[in-house]
Amino acid sequence: MPPLSRSSQNGDGMDQLSPPGADPTPVAALLEARSIAVVGASADQRKPSGMILRFLESSDYPGRVFPVNPGHQRLGRWQCYPSVQDLPEAADLAVVATPAAAALGVLTECAEVGMPSAVVMSGGFGEGGTGPEGRQRAEQLRSLVRRTGVRVLGPNTVGLVNFGRRLPVTFADWYQRDTGQRGPVAVLTQSGSVGGLAFSLLQRHGVGVDYWVGLGNETDLELADFLGYFAHADDVRTVVCFLEGLTDGQRFIEAASTLRATGRDLVVLTAGRSAAAQRSALSHTGKVSGSAQVSHAVFAELGVIEVRSLHELAYVTKVLSLARRPVAASAGVLSASGGACSLIADHAEAAGVTLPDLPVHVQERLRTVIPEYGSPQNPVDLSANVIGRAEILTGALAALPDAAVDIGTWLVFGRPLLDRYSADIAESARRLGGTLIACSGVPVAPEIERQLAEAGVPVLEDPELCLRAIGQVARLDSSRRPVSALVASPAERRACYRRLGRTLADPRRVYPALAAHDVPVARTTLLEPEGAAIDWSQLGPLRYPVAVKVSGAALPHRSELGCVRLGLPDLAALQAAAAAVLANARRQLGPDQRLVLEVQEMVPPGPELLLSITQDRDFGPVAVAGLGGTEVEIHHDTVTMTFPNSADVLLDRLRDLRGWPLLAGFRGRPAVDLGAVAHLWDRLTRFYLAEEWVAEVELNPVILAAAGAARAVDVLVTEAAW
């Protein structure tokens, strides 16, 4: 049948589709729907579709609502229709609350009458134990989306809420406990339950939320679509996410980069990143840079704050929402307790927050107001006398601006101070011009929290989480480079995407390709044994001592199998070692396995690096660097970066290694030549970009010297699986 008409003016104040600043995207039809059809509507308000109608009515949703159920003439205040085809117009949004078996037919009908979008509440599309039938249903849904153009949130979602438009398309129980606190925060969640807990915690901590979206299975619309929408919504400053996985990591990078570039903050709580979920790998890289480490690195480059718990999520979001920015990691503390000062100092160190010494003149000024059994040193112990003597706190607060050069963030700790002197603290915050945060230790009266919040002073309870939140936001606010300087463009990243295979590349293909791109590798000659016979005339000129290694399709870790010999002083020693390593390899692989001998000049010892380019299952191309050699899997001293990136980014990240002093010159040793490292990285990058058959390349170790030398002595290449 032809599409139903859709009026552009409806007299209900909802004729503007997108809010100021928001780009009209498929998401707009959901979050800004002016009319809603609830298919499978129920009179039972205990059922999901009945709860949706009840919430729409109780929120006084200003748009048009069309319940669809052939068994009713009216539901609530709305006329009910027997089918989608009987509706008077094509609604902006269809809510599908039917059993999974009927959902695809309903969506087809919605598309036929011209509805642009749908929220599919139904489960049974591949999640949980729905098995092959559920997966087939999910694929049919994808096909329907491609064929009809209708855009779908879900399936298996508890829905969405746009509080500003009084639009609750949800059956989530927490909605009826909404306290009415609104603010520039959007919640995106892959778990309706966890997302509901996040919403309730945010409200408990005085953080208002304007949007809440349960992403469901993300069969069509996904996280990146909503991040792209909120990047341009003037009523959102912070997006909070709970993630169990990413549908498309590359799209996430693009959307998160846009979000950051438009001045929004992104806070992420992740789950499902255990070691058991990581792929087994042929290389060291796969063992030292699993998905969790990759996501941490990507989030850090994108300016995403990653938190460990729901409570930390609430604390960080509260600081982002209420505190004066930028927040600095150099903090000063005022407390009435010496013991509390010690506790806070410990938490500050763990959170990466420094407590610098106060300038001498500031300490002298504090001594004039603090009793002698207090302490003017940071953290400042005002002594218990401050509880009864307001002049101690007011005098200390008056001294804060004098320390502004050294202290960027001030923390006032203890409920007794907040109970008695909240007005003084609020006034001091207005004068200070910097960041002032209150930590109460226990809950304070709501009116005190509101008074301080209005002055830009968030009140946080737990001191450990308070310091973690300060550290997290401070690192974000002091980030050294814009995202565009760290993360390559989408086109550059897409050009590097490869599917990681399980086949080790033949060294007869690897070494010529490395040489063609001038990648510095120790001089190597390849020999092909015929049985036990080796044609040593092919060896060519070499400087002894040398190493000999066996290469084969199933020999990724040759040292462990006795297939490597080092420091061979002459040809006789080389020939004996070659026979031994070949025998060891054939015991592992069988007599018919094709093998290659690598004879390589030894490189003088020096600090060792691992440099690798690989593919992550979520984010695509990534680079890994760290202290190399066989100990890399023990120490796990590596850094991970998105790829491609520049040598400047690599050298900058090397400084984050625990072992950086070994490269910079430790205890009188000469520093390594970082210029040589940069040259090698540039050559390796060119090799990877040009050789599309390469999925993963690992140089481990790269041996470094003080002047002009950085050479790889072991190379592992995994072919792409096309």
C-alpha positions in Angstrom: 0.0 0.0 0.0 1.2 3.6 -0.5 2.8 5.4 2.5 0.5 7.3 4.8 0.9 11.0 4.9 3.1 12.7 7.6 2.1 16.2 8.5 4.8 18.7 9.3 2.7 21.0 11.4 0.7 19.4 14.2 -0.1 22.2 16.6 1.5 20.5 19.6 4.7 22.5 19.7 6.7 19.6 18.3 7.0 20.6 14.6 10.8 21.3 14.8 12.5 17.9 14.2 16.0 18.6 15.6 16.9 20.6 18.7 19.4 23.5 18.2 22.8 22.3 17.2 21.8 18.7 16.5 22.3 17.2 13.1 19.2 15.5 11.6 20.2 11.8 11.6 18.3 8.5 11.9 18.6 9.0 15.6 16.5 12.2 15.5 13.4 10.3 14.4 13.7 8.2 17.6 14.7 10.8 20.2 12.5 13.6 18.7 9.5 11.6 17.6 6.3 13.7 17.3 4.1 10.7 16.9 4.4 7.1 18.2 2.6 3.9 17.3 2.8 1.2 20.0 2.2 -2.1 18.2 1.1 -4.9 20.6 -0.2 -2.4 23.1 -1.8 -3.9 26.2 -4.3 -2.8 28.8 -2.3 -4.6 31.4 0.0 -2.0 32.9 2.3 -4.7 34.3 3.3 -5.8 30.8 6.0 -3.8 28.9 3.6 -2.4 26.3 1.1 -1.4 29.0 3.9 0.3 31.0 5.0 2.3 27.9 1.5 3.7 27.5 1.3 4.4 31.2 4.6 6.3 31.2 3.6 8.2 28.0 0.4 9.3 29.7 2.0 10.2 33.1 4.7 12.2 31.5 2.2 14.2 29.5 3.9 13.4 26.2 2.9 16.2 23.8 2.9 14.2 20.6 0.3 11.8 19.1 0.1 8.2 20.4 -1.5 5.4 18.4 -1.9 2.1 20.3 -2.3 -0.9 17.9 -4.2 -3.9 19.1 -7.3 -5.4 17.4 -8.8 -6.4 20.8 -9.3 -2.8 22.1 -11.1 0.3 20.9 -9.3 2.6 23.5 -6.3 2.2 25.7 -5.9 5.0 28.3 -6.8 8.3 26.7 -6.0 7.2 23.2 -8.0 5.6 20.4 -6.7 2.1 19.6 -6.3 0.8 16.0 -6.6 -2.8 14.8 -3.5 -2.7 12.6 -0.7 -0.6 11.4 -2.5 -0.1 8.1 -5.5 1.4 9.9 -3.5 4.3 11.4 -4.5 7.8 10.3 -0.9 8.7 9.5 2.5 7.2 9.4 4.0 7.7 12.9 7.6 9.0 13.3 8.3 6.0 15.6 7.0 2.5 15.8 7.3 0.7 19.1 7.3 -3.1 18.5 6.2 -4.9 21.6 5.2 -8.2 20.1 6.6 -11.7 20.4 9.8 -12.2 18.3 8.0 -14.4 15.8 5.6 -11.5 14.9 8.1 -8.6 15.1 9.5 -8.9 11.5 6.0 -8.9 10.0 5.1 -5.8 12.0 8.3 -4.0 10.9 7.5 -4.9 7.3 4.1 -3.3 7.7 5.6 -0.2 9.3 8.0 0.2 6.4 5.2 -0.2 3.9 3.2 2.7 5.4 6.2 4.9 5.6 7.3 4.8 9.2 11.0 5.8 9.3 12.1 4.2 12.6 11.3 1.6 15.2 12.2 0.5 18.7 12.0 -3.3 18.8 11.5 -4.4 22.4 11.2 -8.1 21.5 13.9 -10.5 22.4 14.9 -13.7 20.6 17.3 -12.3 17.9 20.4 -14.3 18.7 21.1 -13.2 22.3 21.3 -15.7 25.1 20.2 -19.2 24.3 18.1 -18.3 21.2 20.5 -20.3 19.1 20.4 -20.7 15.3 16.8 -19.6 15.1 17.5 -16.4 16.8 20.6 -15.7 14.7 18.6 -16.3 11.5 15.9 -13.9 12.8 18.6 -11.3 13.4 19.9 -11.7 9.9 16.4 -11.4 8.5 16.1 -8.1 10.5 19.3 -6.8 8.9 18.0 -7.7 5.5 14.7 -5.9 6.2 16.6 -2.8 7.2 18.7 -2.8 4.1 15.7 -3.5 1.9 13.2 -1.0 3.4 15.4 1.8 4.9 13.5 1.7 8.2 16.0 2.3 11.1 15.8 0.1 14.2 16.9 0.5 17.8 17.3 -2.9 19.3 16.0 -5.6 19.2 16.0 -6.8 22.8 16.0 -3.2 24.2 14.1 -1.7 27.2 13.8 1.5 25.1 14.8 5.1 25.3 13.8 8.3 27.1 14.2 12.0 26.0 13.3 13.8 29.2 13.3 17.2 27.6 10.6 16.2 25.2 8.7 14.2 27.9 9.2 11.1 25.6 9.5 7.9 27.6 9.5 4.9 25.2 10.5 2.4 27.8 9.2 -0.2 30.3 12.2 0.3 32.6 11.1 0.2 36.3 13.5 3.0 37.3 11.6 5.5 35.1 8.8 5.7 37.7 11.3 6.7 40.3 12.8 9.6 38.3 13.4 12.5 40.7 13.0 15.1 37.9 16.7 16.2 38.0 17.6 17.3 34.5 21.1 18.2 33.1 23.3 18.0 30.1 24.1 14.2 30.4 23.1 11.4 28.1 23.3 7.7 29.2 23.9 5.0 26.5 23.9 1.4 27.7 24.1 -2.1 26.3 22.4 -3.4 29.4 19.1 -2.1 30.5 19.6 -3.2 34.0 23.1 -1.7 34.4 22.0 1.5 32.6 19.1 1.8 35.1 21.5 1.5 38.0 23.7 4.2 36.4 20.8 6.5 36.0 19.6 6.0 39.6 23.2 6.6 40.9 23.6 9.7 38.9 20.4 11.1 40.3 21.4 10.1 43.8 24.5 12.1 43.4 22.7 15.1 42.1 23.5 14.7 38.5 20.7 15.5 36.1 20.1 13.4 32.9 18.4 14.5 29.8 18.6 11.3 27.6 18.7 7.6 28.3 19.1 5.0 25.6 19.1 1.2 25.9 21.0 0.0 22.8 19.9 -3.6 22.9 21.5 -5.9 20.3 22.5 -3.1 18.0 21.4 -5.0 15.0 21.0 -1.7 13.1 21.5 1.5 15.0 24.5 1.3 17.3 26.5 3.2 19.8 28.4 5.3 17.2 25.1 6.6 15.7 24.0 8.0 19.0 27.5 9.4 19.8 27.3 11.2 16.4 23.9 12.7 17.3 25.0 13.9 20.8 28.2 15.4 19.4 26.0 18.1 17.9 23.2 18.4 20.5 23.5 21.7 22.4 21.7 20.2 25.5 24.4 17.5 26.0 27.9 18.0 27.5 28.7 14.6 28.8 27.8 11.1 27.4 28.0 8.1 29.8 28.2 4.6 28.4 28.1 1.1 29.7 29.7 -1.3 27.1 30.0 -5.1 26.9 31.5 -4.9 23.4 31.7 -2.9 20.3 29.7 -3.6 17.1 32.1 -1.5 15.0 35.2 -0.3 16.7 36.3 1.8 13.7 33.0 3.7 13.7 33.3 4.2 17.5 36.7 5.8 17.0 35.3 8.2 14.4 32.2 9.1 16.5 34.2 9.5 19.7 36.7 11.7 17.9 33.9 13.9 16.7 32.4 14.0 20.2 35.7 15.2 21.7 36.3 17.7 18.9 33.0 19.3 19.6 33.8 19.7 23.3 31.8 16.9 24.8 33.1 14.4 27.4 32.7 10.7 27.2 32.8 8.4 30.2 32.8 4.6 29.7 32.4 1.6 32.0 33.3 -1.6 30.2 32.7 -5.3 31.0 33.5 -8.6 29.2 37.2 -7.8 28.7 38.6 -10.8 30.6 41.7 -12.7 29.5 39.4 -15.6 28.6 37.8 -13.5 25.9 41.1 -12.6 24.2 42.2 -14.6 21.2 45.2 -16.9 21.4 47.9 -15.5 19.2 51.0 -16.7 17.3 53.0 -13.7 18.4 54.2 -12.1 21.6 52.0 -9.1 20.7 48.8 -11.1 21.1 49.8 -12.1 24.6 50.9 -8.6 25.8 48.2 -6.5 24.1 44.9 -8.2 24.5 41.6 -6.5 23.9 41.5 -4.8 27.3 44.9 -3.1 26.8 43.9 -2.1 23.3 40.7 -0.5 24.5 42.5 1.3 27.4 44.9 2.7 24.8 42.3 3.7 22.3 40.2 5.4 25.0 43.2 7.3 26.3 44.0 8.6 22.8 40.4 9.6 22.2 40.1 11.5 25.5 37.6 8.9 26.9 37.5 8.5 30.6 37.3 4.8 31.5 36.0 4.0 34.9 36.0 0.7 36.9 32.7 0.8 38.6 29.2 2.4 38.6 30.1 4.5 41.6 33.3 5.8 40.0 31.1 6.6 36.9 28.8 8.7 39.1 31.7 10.5 40.8 33.5 11.3 37.5 30.3 12.5 35.9 29.5 14.7 38.9 32.9 16.4 38.6 32.5 16.9 34.9 29.0 18.3 35.4 29.5 20.6 38.4 33.2 21.5 38.9 34.9 24.4 37.4 37.1 23.3 34.6 39.9 22.7 33.9 40.5 20.4 36.9 44.2 20.2 37.8 46.1 17.2 39.1 48.0 19.5 41.5 45.8 19.6 44.6 45.7 21.3 48.0 43.7 19.8 50.9 42.0 21.4 53.9 40.9 19.1 56.7 40.1 19.1 60.4 41.9 15.8 61.0 45.5 14.8 60.7 44.5 11.2 60.2 42.2 12.2 57.3 45.1 14.2 55.8 47.3 11.0 55.8 44.4 8.9 54.2 43.8 11.5 51.5 47.5 11.7 50.7 47.6 7.9 50.1 44.5 8.1 47.9 45.9 11.0 46.0 49.2 9.2 45.2 47.2 6.2 43.9 45.0 8.4 41.8 47.9 10.3 40.2 47.1 13.5 42.0 50.0 15.4 43.4 50.0 17.4 46.7 52.7 20.0 46.1 54.4 21.9 49.0 52.7 25.2 49.6 54.7 28.3 49.0 56.5 29.5 52.1 54.5 32.7 52.3 51.3 30.8 52.1 52.4 28.5 54.9 53.4 31.6 57.0 49.9 33.1 56.4 48.2 29.8 57.4 50.3 29.7 60.6 48.7 32.9 61.7 45.2 31.2 61.8 45.9 27.5 62.5 46.7 26.4 66.1 50.3 25.2 66.6 49.2 21.6 66.8 47.7 21.8 63.3 49.9 21.9 60.2 50.2 24.5 57.4 51.8 21.9 55.1 49.8 20.3 52.3 47.6 18.5 53.1 46.6 21.2 55.6 45.5 20.1 59.1 43.3 22.9 60.4 43.0 21.0 63.7 39.7 20.0 65.4 39.5 23.6 66.8 38.1 24.6 63.4 34.8 23.0 64.3 34.1 25.8 66.9 36.2 28.6 65.4 35.1 29.8 62.0 38.0 32.2 61.7 40.4 29.2 61.2 38.6 28.0 58.1 37.8 31.5 56.7 41.4 32.5 57.2 42.7 29.4 55.5 40.2 29.9 52.6 41.3 33.5 52.2 44.9 32.3 51.7 44.0 29.9 48.8 44.4 32.4 45.9 48.0 33.0 47.0 48.9 29.4 46.1 47.2 29.5 42.7 50.5 29.1 40.8 51.2 25.8 42.5 47.8 24.4 43.3 45.1 24.1 40.7 42.5 22.2 42.6 41.4 22.6 46.3 39.7 19.9 48.3 37.8 20.6 51.5 37.4 17.4 53.5 35.0 16.5 56.3 31.2 16.8 56.9 31.6 19.0 60.0 33.2 21.7 57.9 30.5 21.4 55.2 27.7 21.4 57.8 28.9 24.5 59.6 30.6 26.5 56.9 29.0 25.7 53.5 28.2 29.4 52.9 31.9 30.4 53.5 33.1 27.6 51.2 30.6 28.6 48.5 31.7 32.2 48.7 35.4 31.2 48.6 34.8 29.1 45.5 33.2 32.1 43.7 36.3 34.2 44.6 38.9 31.6 43.9 38.2 31.3 40.2 39.8 27.8 40.2 38.5 24.4 41.1 37.2 23.7 44.6 35.7 20.3 45.5 34.2 19.1 48.8 34.5 15.6 50.1 32.2 14.9 53.0 33.0 11.3 53.9 29.3 10.7 54.7 26.1 12.1 53.2 25.3 15.8 53.8 21.9 17.5 53.9 20.5 18.1 50.4 20.2 21.8 50.9 24.0 22.0 51.7 24.8 20.0 48.6 22.6 22.3 46.5 24.1 25.4 47.9 27.6 24.2 47.1 26.6 22.9 43.6 25.3 26.4 42.7 28.7 27.8 43.5 30.4 25.1 41.3 31.5 22.9 44.2 30.5 19.2 43.8 30.1 17.3 47.0 31.5 13.8 46.9 31.4 11.3 49.8 34.0 8.6 49.5 37.6 10.1 49.6 39.2 7.4 47.5 36.6 7.7 44.7 36.8 11.5 45.0 40.5 11.5 44.4 40.1 9.0 41.5 37.6 11.3 39.9 39.8 14.3 40.3 42.7 12.4 38.7 40.6 11.2 35.8 39.2 14.6 34.9 42.6 16.3 35.5 44.2 13.9 33.0 41.5 14.7 30.5 41.8 18.4 30.9 45.6 18.4 30.6 45.8 16.1 27.6 48.8 17.0 25.7 47.5 16.8 22.1 44.2 17.1 20.4 42.7 13.8 19.2 43.4 14.7 15.6 47.2 14.7 16.4 47.0 11.1 17.8 44.3 9.3 15.8 44.6 9.0 12.0 41.8 10.0 9.8 39.0 7.4 9.1 40.3 6.9 5.5 43.8 6.3 6.7 42.7 3.8 9.2 40.4 2.0 6.8 43.3 1.6 4.4 45.1 -0.4 7.1 42.3 -2.8 7.9 43.3 -6.4 7.5 41.7 -9.7 8.6 44.2 -11.4 10.9 44.9 -14.9 9.8 46.7 -17.8 11.4 49.5 -18.4 8.8 53.1 -17.4 9.4 54.5 -15.8 6.2 57.4 -17.5 4.4 60.7 -15.7 5.3 61.6 -15.9 1.6 58.8 -13.4 1.0 59.2 -11.4 4.2 62.9 -10.4 4.1 62.9 -9.1 0.5 59.8 -7.1 1.2 61.4 -5.6 4.3 64.5 -4.8 2.3 62.4 -3.1 -0.4 61.2 -0.6 2.2 64.6 -0.2 3.9 63.4 -1.6 7.2 66.7 -2.0 9.2 67.1 -5.7 9.9 70.4 -7.5 10.8 72.0 -9.0 7.7 70.4 -12.3 7.0 71.0 -15.1 4.5 68.2 -17.7 3.8 69.1 -21.3 3.0 66.8 -24.1 1.9 67.8 -27.5 3.2 67.1 -30.6 1.0 66.5 -33.2 3.6 69.6 -33.1 5.8 71.8 -31.5 3.0 72.6 -27.8 3.0 74.3 -26.0 0.1 76.7 -23.9 2.1 78.0 -22.2 -1.1 74.9 -20.0 -1.0 75.9 -18.5 2.3 77.8 -15.6 0.9 80.0 -13.2 3.0 79.1 -12.9 6.7 80.8 -11.4 9.7 81.0 -13.8 12.6 79.7 -14.5 15.1 76.3 -15.4 13.7 73.0 -16.9 14.7 71.1 -19.7 13.0 67.3 -20.1 13.2 64.8 -22.5 11.6 61.6 -21.0 10.0 58.5 -23.0 9.5 54.7 -22.5 9.3 54.2 -23.9 12.8 57.3 -22.4 14.6 56.3 -19.1 16.0 58.4 -19.4 19.2 61.6 -21.0 18.0 63.7 -20.5 21.0 61.4 -22.7 23.2 61.7 -25.6 20.7 65.5 -25.5 20.4 65.4 -24.1 16.9 67.8 -21.2 17.5 71.5 -21.1 18.2 73.4 -17.8 18.9 77.0 -16.6 19.0 78.4 -19.1 16.5 82.1 -18.1 16.0 82.9 -19.8 12.6 81.6 -21.9 9.8 82.2 -25.2 11.6 80.2 -24.1 14.6 77.4 -22.8 12.3 77.2 -26.2 10.4 77.0 -28.1 13.6 74.3 -25.8 15.0 72.3 -25.9 11.8 72.2 -29.7 11.9 71.0 -29.6 15.5 68.2 -27.0 15.0 67.0 -28.7 11.9 66.8 -32.0 13.8 64.8 -30.3 16.6 62.4 -28.7 14.1 61.8 -32.0 12.3 61.0 -33.7 15.6 58.3 -31.1 16.1 56.9 -30.9 12.6 57.7 -34.2 11.0 60.3 -35.0 8.3 58.3 -33.7 5.3 57.8 -30.1 6.6 59.4 -27.5 4.3 61.9 -25.5 6.4 64.1 -22.5 5.9 67.4 -21.7 7.7 68.0 -18.1 8.6 71.7 -17.3 9.1 72.0 -13.9 10.7 74.9 -11.7 11.8 74.9 -11.1 15.5 74.2 -7.5 16.6 76.1 -6.0 19.5 74.0 -6.2 22.7 72.0 -3.2 23.8 68.5 -2.2 25.1 65.8 -4.2 23.3 62.5 -3.1 21.9 59.4 -4.8 20.6 57.7 -3.0 17.7 54.5 -4.4 16.3 51.6 -3.6 14.0 48.6 -5.9 14.4 44.8 -6.0 14.1 42.4 -5.8 17.1 39.1 -7.6 16.8 37.2 -4.4 17.9 39.3 -1.4 16.8 41.2 -2.7 13.7 44.8 -1.6 13.2 46.9 -0.9 16.3 50.6 -0.6 17.1 52.4 -2.0 20.2 55.8 -1.0 21.5 57.6 -2.0 24.6 60.8 -3.4 26.1 61.5 -6.4 24.0 63.1 -9.8 24.1 61.9 -13.0 25.6 61.0 -11.2 28.8 58.2 -9.1 27.2 55.6 -11.7 28.2 56.7 -11.6 31.8 57.0 -7.8 32.4 54.2 -6.7 30.0 55.9 -3.3 29.8 54.2 -2.2 26.6 52.2 0.7 25.2 49.4 0.4 22.6 48.4 3.0 20.0 46.0 3.3 17.2 47.6 2.8 13.8 48.8 4.4 11.6 50.6 7.0 13.7 53.7 9.1 13.5 57.1 8.5 14.9 56.5 11.5 17.2 53.6 9.7 18.7 55.6 6.5 19.1 58.5 8.3 20.8 56.1 10.2 23.1 54.4 6.9 24.2 57.7 5.2 24.8 58.1 7.6 27.7 55.1 5.9 29.4 57.0 2.6 29.7 58.2 1.6 33.2 61.5 0.8 31.6 61.9 4.2 29.9 65.0 5.0 32.0 66.8 2.1 30.4 66.3 3.8 27.0 67.0 7.3 28.3 70.3 6.5 29.8 70.2 4.8 33.3 73.0 5.2 35.8 75.5 6.6 33.4 74.7 4.4 30.5 74.3 6.2 27.1 70.8 7.0 25.9 69.7 5.1 22.8 69.4 6.9 19.5 65.7 7.8 19.3 66.2 9.2 15.8 67.2 5.6 14.7 64.0 4.3 16.4 61.9 6.9 14.6 63.5 6.0 11.2 62.9 2.3 11.8 59.2 3.1 12.7 58.8 5.2 9.6 60.2 2.4 7.4 58.1 -0.3 9.1 54.9 1.8 8.7 55.6 2.2 5.0 56.2 -1.6 4.7 52.8 -2.3 6.3 50.9 0.2 4.3 52.3 -1.1 1.0 52.2 -4.8 1.7 48.5 -5.6 1.9 49.1 -9.3 2.4 50.6 -8.5 5.8 48.1 -8.6 8.7 50.6 -8.5 11.6 54.3 -7.7 11.7 56.4 -8.0 14.9 60.0 -7.0 15.3 61.2 -8.5 18.6 63.8 -7.7 19.6 65.0 -4.5 17.9 68.4 -4.0 19.4 69.3 -0.3 20.1 72.6 1.4 20.3 73.7 4.9 21.5 74.4 6.3 18.1 72.7 5.6 14.8 71.6 2.0 15.1 68.3 0.3 15.6 68.1 -3.1 13.9 65.6 -5.9 14.2 67.1 -9.3 14.7 63.8 -11.4 14.8 60.9 -10.9 12.5 57.5 -12.5 12.6 54.8 -11.8 10.0 51.3 -13.2 9.9 49.5 -13.2 6.6 46.1 -11.6 6.1 43.1 -13.8 5.7 41.1 -12.5 2.8 
